[in-house]
Amino acid sequence: MRRRTPLRCRLGQRLRDDRGSESMELAILLPVAFLVLTMLVIGARIALAGDRISGVAGIAARDASLARSSAAAEQLATASATEALASRDLHCADVQVTVDTAGFVSAPGALASVVVAVTCTVDLSDIGVAGLPGSRTLRDTATSPLDPARDLS
């Protein structure tokens, strides 16, 4: 016949067996929580950078459309895009401004437009996580009609 152990002894033995389990759970879940938090920070950084680049090409296209020549349009678009990115506190490792000035060939008064594409490479390595992939490329494109009253002189 089997002898039954008192309930008090069984509970005490069970409590002793579970000691340290909270520490193990914390040791397992803490790196996972840190990884999730890091991914949130990276995602927020990319989302903020994408929001800040939005509209930069529009500003550059608007300024380029007021130029009198294609060369001046390219200079104005590049300068205004760079200035707009700096004023929005967006630190790009590489900025490329592409200006389609084919509309400047048309005669003054004719409907034409200028297209500006801005590409910005945002460096992600300064977030502070070792081994994080380096960068993310963001793009913005805009079209603006050329000033029909422009003069070629």
Contacts in CASP RR format, 6 or more apart in sequence:
PFRMAT RR
TARGET T0000
AUTHOR 0000-0000-0000
METHOD contacts of the structure
MODEL  1
MRRRTPLRCRLGQRLRDDRGSESMELAILLPVAFLVLTMLVIGARIALAG
DRISGVAGIAARDASLARSSAAAEQLATASATEALASRDLHCADVQVTVD
TAGFVSAPGALASVVVAVTCTVDLSDIGVAGLPGSRTLRDTATSPLDPAR
DLS
38 129 0 8 1.000
41 127 0 8 1.000
42 124 0 8 1.000
42 127 0 8 1.000
42 129 0 8 1.000
42 132 0 8 1.000
45 122 0 8 1.000
45 124 0 8 1.000
45 127 0 8 1.000
46 122 0 8 1.000
46 124 0 8 1.000
46 136 0 8 1.000
49 90 0 8 1.000
49 120 0 8 1.000
49 122 0 8 1.000
49 136 0 8 1.000
49 138 0 8 1.000
50 138 0 8 1.000
52 85 0 8 1.000
52 88 0 8 1.000
52 89 0 8 1.000
52 90 0 8 1.000
53 85 0 8 1.000
53 88 0 8 1.000
53 90 0 8 1.000
53 118 0 8 1.000
53 120 0 8 1.000
53 138 0 8 1.000
53 139 0 8 1.000
53 140 0 8 1.000
54 140 0 8 1.000
55 84 0 8 1.000
55 140 0 8 1.000
55 142 0 8 1.000
56 81 0 8 1.000
56 84 0 8 1.000
56 85 0 8 1.000
56 88 0 8 1.000
56 118 0 8 1.000
56 120 0 8 1.000
56 140 0 8 1.000
57 81 0 8 1.000
57 116 0 8 1.000
57 117 0 8 1.000
57 118 0 8 1.000
57 140 0 8 1.000
57 141 0 8 1.000
57 142 0 8 1.000
58 116 0 8 1.000
58 140 0 8 1.000
58 142 0 8 1.000
58 144 0 8 1.000
59 80 0 8 1.000
59 81 0 8 1.000
59 84 0 8 1.000
60 76 0 8 1.000
60 77 0 8 1.000
60 78 0 8 1.000
60 80 0 8 1.000
60 81 0 8 1.000
60 84 0 8 1.000
60 97 0 8 1.000
60 99 0 8 1.000
60 116 0 8 1.000
60 118 0 8 1.000
60 142 0 8 1.000
61 77 0 8 1.000
61 114 0 8 1.000
61 115 0 8 1.000
61 116 0 8 1.000
61 142 0 8 1.000
61 143 0 8 1.000
61 144 0 8 1.000
62 142 0 8 1.000
62 144 0 8 1.000
63 76 0 8 1.000
63 77 0 8 1.000
63 79 0 8 1.000
63 80 0 8 1.000
64 73 0 8 1.000
64 74 0 8 1.000
64 76 0 8 1.000
64 77 0 8 1.000
64 80 0 8 1.000
64 99 0 8 1.000
64 101 0 8 1.000
64 114 0 8 1.000
64 116 0 8 1.000
64 144 0 8 1.000
65 73 0 8 1.000
65 113 0 8 1.000
65 114 0 8 1.000
65 144 0 8 1.000
65 145 0 8 1.000
65 146 0 8 1.000
65 147 0 8 1.000
66 76 0 8 1.000
66 147 0 8 1.000
66 150 0 8 1.000
67 73 0 8 1.000
67 75 0 8 1.000
67 76 0 8 1.000
67 150 0 8 1.000
68 150 0 8 1.000
68 151 0 8 1.000
68 152 0 8 1.000
68 153 0 8 1.000
69 104 0 8 1.000
69 152 0 8 1.000
70 99 0 8 1.000
70 101 0 8 1.000
70 104 0 8 1.000
73 99 0 8 1.000
73 101 0 8 1.000
73 104 0 8 1.000
73 114 0 8 1.000
74 97 0 8 1.000
74 99 0 8 1.000
74 101 0 8 1.000
77 97 0 8 1.000
77 99 0 8 1.000
77 114 0 8 1.000
77 116 0 8 1.000
78 97 0 8 1.000
78 99 0 8 1.000
81 95 0 8 1.000
81 97 0 8 1.000
81 116 0 8 1.000
81 118 0 8 1.000
82 95 0 8 1.000
82 97 0 8 1.000
85 92 0 8 1.000
85 95 0 8 1.000
85 118 0 8 1.000
85 120 0 8 1.000
90 120 0 8 1.000
90 122 0 8 1.000
91 122 0 8 1.000
91 123 0 8 1.000
92 120 0 8 1.000
92 121 0 8 1.000
92 122 0 8 1.000
93 121 0 8 1.000
93 122 0 8 1.000
93 123 0 8 1.000
93 135 0 8 1.000
94 119 0 8 1.000
94 120 0 8 1.000
94 121 0 8 1.000
95 118 0 8 1.000
95 119 0 8 1.000
95 120 0 8 1.000
95 121 0 8 1.000
96 118 0 8 1.000
96 119 0 8 1.000
96 120 0 8 1.000
97 116 0 8 1.000
97 117 0 8 1.000
97 118 0 8 1.000
97 119 0 8 1.000
98 116 0 8 1.000
98 117 0 8 1.000
98 118 0 8 1.000
98 119 0 8 1.000
99 114 0 8 1.000
99 115 0 8 1.000
99 116 0 8 1.000
100 114 0 8 1.000
100 115 0 8 1.000
100 116 0 8 1.000
100 117 0 8 1.000
101 114 0 8 1.000
103 112 0 8 1.000
103 113 0 8 1.000
103 114 0 8 1.000
103 146 0 8 1.000
104 112 0 8 1.000
104 114 0 8 1.000
104 146 0 8 1.000
106 112 0 8 1.000
106 146 0 8 1.000
108 148 0 8 1.000
108 149 0 8 1.000
108 150 0 8 1.000
108 151 0 8 1.000
108 152 0 8 1.000
109 148 0 8 1.000
109 149 0 8 1.000
109 150 0 8 1.000
110 148 0 8 1.000
111 145 0 8 1.000
111 148 0 8 1.000
112 145 0 8 1.000
112 146 0 8 1.000
113 143 0 8 1.000
113 144 0 8 1.000
113 145 0 8 1.000
113 146 0 8 1.000
114 143 0 8 1.000
114 144 0 8 1.000
114 146 0 8 1.000
115 141 0 8 1.000
115 142 0 8 1.000
115 143 0 8 1.000
116 141 0 8 1.000
116 142 0 8 1.000
116 143 0 8 1.000
116 144 0 8 1.000
117 139 0 8 1.000
117 140 0 8 1.000
117 141 0 8 1.000
118 139 0 8 1.000
118 140 0 8 1.000
118 141 0 8 1.000
119 137 0 8 1.000
119 138 0 8 1.000
119 139 0 8 1.000
120 137 0 8 1.000
120 138 0 8 1.000
120 139 0 8 1.000
121 135 0 8 1.000
121 136 0 8 1.000
121 137 0 8 1.000
121 138 0 8 1.000
122 135 0 8 1.000
122 136 0 8 1.000
122 137 0 8 1.000
122 138 0 8 1.000
123 134 0 8 1.000
123 135 0 8 1.000
124 132 0 8 1.000
124 133 0 8 1.000
124 134 0 8 1.000
124 135 0 8 1.000
124 136 0 8 1.000
125 131 0 8 1.000
125 132 0 8 1.000
125 134 0 8 1.000
125 135 0 8 1.000
END
